[in-house]
């Protein structure tokens, strides 16, 4: 594996380009890049960013990329790495104050934006079209230039902003060293191979798609297909025609694929590897997928932005008997499960996962108090509540802040969600705790229904599956659940919405 990687993020591509220069590295829309062509484009883009006759940015300047998936987006990130700049991926859904906060907090010097998004960028920021416009950043790569600069593995390469499910996003300071270690962990734990044909459908501003899959797959020399989003028809076509055999998606996307009317009729036998993560996969949904595609190898990927983001993996051969588990730590991650005092809890006892790893960020950009709190005691505190078994497998119980106090007894929302997912009338569900005079917090389910189903029917179903104090007291119905960029359900929004209901 060491021969596949260098000490710099962009060196991952360069090493592969030297090894297999003429192999196809990336397909996007009607463009195809070999590894040699993509590496040349990255060097040229680095020159465009740094040279005085182009944009002339100083070393360590922050460059925000504000766009949808594209080859230009990937080149911009790798060019920042090669040019000694700090890349800031921006959720293309952000607007107004949210967008202004991220650009201002990161102290961004330049915004590379899709033309359709450029007008959203607040005044005071320098904006250059990323692609699809005369004189765009992508157009500037037509005349090759060579550029490189010395980089220390400890140099910052990206400010990876957290999802912000409970507070304002924080910029995790990722170094070359951290991300390259994470790529090595991903290649090994996820069995990424050069003869795989992965399709990358999630946004590249999200750390999992870029750092767990696209960059590691470039390291091994695979042929990558990048698409605009996880459109079921597009994904089914790619699999049926043999252009894709590997897919990563959060549970919300897998649920959408499983519920799609064409899922049962399309020939998906070429799909060999299925990766899921970013949030908890309901066990009933996973069982439905495995029944439909018995030859498909499922990998559960778990982690968070601050650790690159891959921390644990449950491999295909490990699913039997432990489908709720997120697996064991990957090679470069050390994990413990601790109580509020930072002491290890016995196996089988819920506690917070804490990490120590070279994959970890250096802290949060311009947020010293948050950094100190997160790394207290020399370990990074994840905020995830988990149980470890005797073999070292971890099962996520909940986010620490999402555990429900039902009459003085702590209830994990995941257990209630899994119970409701066994009802055929539930397409999606999120369980939250709402203030209640009797129960302290009333267990409440917010359901996206499939077909006709009533609140009374679901409450009765839950009572058959759960102890009385765990069963929901109320069911609310919605057409969809609010999510952040990574597909995680925004339970804080649901709590705010239904607190007085």
Secondary structure as the mmCIF struct_conf table of DSSP 4:
data_model
#
loop_
_struct_conf.conf_type_id
_struct_conf.id
_struct_conf.beg_label_comp_id
_struct_conf.beg_label_asym_id
_struct_conf.beg_label_seq_id
_struct_conf.end_label_comp_id
_struct_conf.end_label_asym_id
_struct_conf.end_label_seq_id
HELX_RH_3T_P HELX_RH_3T_P1 UNK A 2 UNK A 4
BEND BEND1 UNK A 7 UNK A 8
HELX_RH_AL_P HELX_RH_AL_P1 UNK A 9 UNK A 19
BEND BEND2 UNK A 20 UNK A 20
TURN_TY1_P TURN_TY1_P1 UNK A 21 UNK A 22
BEND BEND3 UNK A 23 UNK A 23
STRN STRN1 UNK A 24 UNK A 28
TURN_TY1_P TURN_TY1_P2 UNK A 29 UNK A 30
STRN STRN2 UNK A 31 UNK A 34
HELX_RH_AL_P HELX_RH_AL_P2 UNK A 35 UNK A 50
BEND BEND4 UNK A 51 UNK A 51
TURN_TY1_P TURN_TY1_P3 UNK A 52 UNK A 55
HELX_LH_PP_P HELX_LH_PP_P1 UNK A 57 UNK A 58
TURN_TY1_P TURN_TY1_P4 UNK A 59 UNK A 60
STRN STRN3 UNK A 62 UNK A 66
BEND BEND5 UNK A 68 UNK A 69
HELX_RH_AL_P HELX_RH_AL_P3 UNK A 71 UNK A 83
TURN_TY1_P TURN_TY1_P5 UNK A 84 UNK A 84
STRN STRN4 UNK A 86 UNK A 90
TURN_TY1_P TURN_TY1_P6 UNK A 92 UNK A 93
HELX_RH_AL_P HELX_RH_AL_P4 UNK A 96 UNK A 106
TURN_TY1_P TURN_TY1_P7 UNK A 107 UNK A 107
STRN STRN5 UNK A 108 UNK A 113
HELX_RH_AL_P HELX_RH_AL_P5 UNK A 115 UNK A 118
TURN_TY1_P TURN_TY1_P8 UNK A 119 UNK A 120
BEND BEND6 UNK A 121 UNK A 121
HELX_LH_PP_P HELX_LH_PP_P2 UNK A 122 UNK A 122
TURN_TY1_P TURN_TY1_P9 UNK A 123 UNK A 124
BEND BEND7 UNK A 125 UNK A 125
STRN STRN6 UNK A 126 UNK A 129
BEND BEND8 UNK A 131 UNK A 133
TURN_TY1_P TURN_TY1_P10 UNK A 134 UNK A 135
TURN_TY1_P TURN_TY1_P11 UNK A 137 UNK A 138
HELX_RH_3T_P HELX_RH_3T_P2 UNK A 139 UNK A 142
BEND BEND9 UNK A 143 UNK A 143
TURN_TY1_P TURN_TY1_P12 UNK A 153 UNK A 154
BEND BEND10 UNK A 155 UNK A 155
STRN STRN7 UNK A 156 UNK A 161
BEND BEND11 UNK A 165 UNK A 168
STRN STRN8 UNK A 171 UNK A 175
HELX_RH_AL_P HELX_RH_AL_P6 UNK A 176 UNK A 189
TURN_TY1_P TURN_TY1_P13 UNK A 190 UNK A 191
TURN_TY1_P TURN_TY1_P14 UNK A 194 UNK A 195
STRN STRN9 UNK A 198 UNK A 200
BEND BEND12 UNK A 202 UNK A 202
TURN_TY1_P TURN_TY1_P15 UNK A 204 UNK A 205
BEND BEND13 UNK A 206 UNK A 206
HELX_RH_AL_P HELX_RH_AL_P7 UNK A 207 UNK A 207
HELX_RH_PI_P HELX_RH_PI_P1 UNK A 208 UNK A 214
HELX_RH_AL_P HELX_RH_AL_P8 UNK A 215 UNK A 220
TURN_TY1_P TURN_TY1_P16 UNK A 221 UNK A 221
STRN STRN10 UNK A 224 UNK A 226
BEND BEND14 UNK A 228 UNK A 229
HELX_RH_AL_P HELX_RH_AL_P9 UNK A 232 UNK A 240
TURN_TY1_P TURN_TY1_P17 UNK A 241 UNK A 242
BEND BEND15 UNK A 243 UNK A 243
STRN STRN11 UNK A 246 UNK A 250
HELX_RH_AL_P HELX_RH_AL_P10 UNK A 251 UNK A 259
BEND BEND16 UNK A 260 UNK A 260
TURN_TY1_P TURN_TY1_P18 UNK A 261 UNK A 265
BEND BEND17 UNK A 266 UNK A 266
TURN_TY1_P TURN_TY1_P19 UNK A 269 UNK A 270
STRN STRN12 UNK A 273 UNK A 277
BEND BEND18 UNK A 278 UNK A 279
HELX_LH_PP_P HELX_LH_PP_P3 UNK A 280 UNK A 282
HELX_RH_AL_P HELX_RH_AL_P11 UNK A 283 UNK A 292
TURN_TY1_P TURN_TY1_P20 UNK A 294 UNK A 295
HELX_LH_PP_P HELX_LH_PP_P4 UNK A 296 UNK A 296
STRN STRN13 UNK A 297 UNK A 304
HELX_RH_3T_P HELX_RH_3T_P3 UNK A 305 UNK A 307
TURN_TY1_P TURN_TY1_P21 UNK A 308 UNK A 308
STRN STRN14 UNK A 309 UNK A 314
HELX_RH_3T_P HELX_RH_3T_P4 UNK A 316 UNK A 318
TURN_TY1_P TURN_TY1_P22 UNK A 320 UNK A 321
TURN_TY1_P TURN_TY1_P23 UNK A 323 UNK A 324
STRN STRN15 UNK A 327 UNK A 327
STRN STRN16 UNK A 328 UNK A 329
TURN_TY1_P TURN_TY1_P24 UNK A 331 UNK A 332
STRN STRN17 UNK A 333 UNK A 338
TURN_TY1_P TURN_TY1_P25 UNK A 340 UNK A 341
BEND BEND19 UNK A 342 UNK A 342
HELX_LH_PP_P HELX_LH_PP_P5 UNK A 343 UNK A 343
STRN STRN18 UNK A 344 UNK A 344
HELX_LH_PP_P HELX_LH_PP_P6 UNK A 345 UNK A 346
TURN_TY1_P TURN_TY1_P26 UNK A 347 UNK A 348
BEND BEND20 UNK A 349 UNK A 349
STRN STRN19 UNK A 351 UNK A 357
TURN_TY1_P TURN_TY1_P27 UNK A 358 UNK A 359
BEND BEND21 UNK A 360 UNK A 360
BEND BEND22 UNK A 362 UNK A 362
STRN STRN20 UNK A 364 UNK A 364
TURN_TY1_P TURN_TY1_P28 UNK A 365 UNK A 366
HELX_RH_AL_P HELX_RH_AL_P12 UNK A 368 UNK A 374
TURN_TY1_P TURN_TY1_P29 UNK A 375 UNK A 375
HELX_RH_3T_P HELX_RH_3T_P5 UNK A 376 UNK A 378
BEND BEND23 UNK A 379 UNK A 379
STRN STRN21 UNK A 380 UNK A 388
TURN_TY1_P TURN_TY1_P30 UNK A 390 UNK A 391
BEND BEND24 UNK A 392 UNK A 392
STRN STRN22 UNK A 394 UNK A 399
HELX_RH_3T_P HELX_RH_3T_P6 UNK A 400 UNK A 402
STRN STRN23 UNK A 404 UNK A 406
TURN_TY1_P TURN_TY1_P31 UNK A 407 UNK A 408
STRN STRN24 UNK A 409 UNK A 411
HELX_RH_AL_P HELX_RH_AL_P13 UNK A 413 UNK A 421
TURN_TY1_P TURN_TY1_P32 UNK A 422 UNK A 422
BEND BEND25 UNK A 423 UNK A 423
TURN_TY1_P TURN_TY1_P33 UNK A 424 UNK A 425
STRN STRN25 UNK A 426 UNK A 436
TURN_TY1_P TURN_TY1_P34 UNK A 437 UNK A 439
STRN STRN26 UNK A 440 UNK A 449
BEND BEND26 UNK A 450 UNK A 452
HELX_RH_AL_P HELX_RH_AL_P14 UNK A 455 UNK A 465
BEND BEND27 UNK A 466 UNK A 466
TURN_TY1_P TURN_TY1_P35 UNK A 468 UNK A 470
BEND BEND28 UNK A 471 UNK A 471
BEND BEND29 UNK A 473 UNK A 473
STRN STRN27 UNK A 474 UNK A 477
BEND BEND30 UNK A 479 UNK A 480
STRN STRN28 UNK A 483 UNK A 483
TURN_TY1_P TURN_TY1_P36 UNK A 485 UNK A 486
BEND BEND31 UNK A 487 UNK A 487
STRN STRN29 UNK A 489 UNK A 489
HELX_RH_AL_P HELX_RH_AL_P15 UNK A 491 UNK A 498
TURN_TY1_P TURN_TY1_P37 UNK A 499 UNK A 500
#
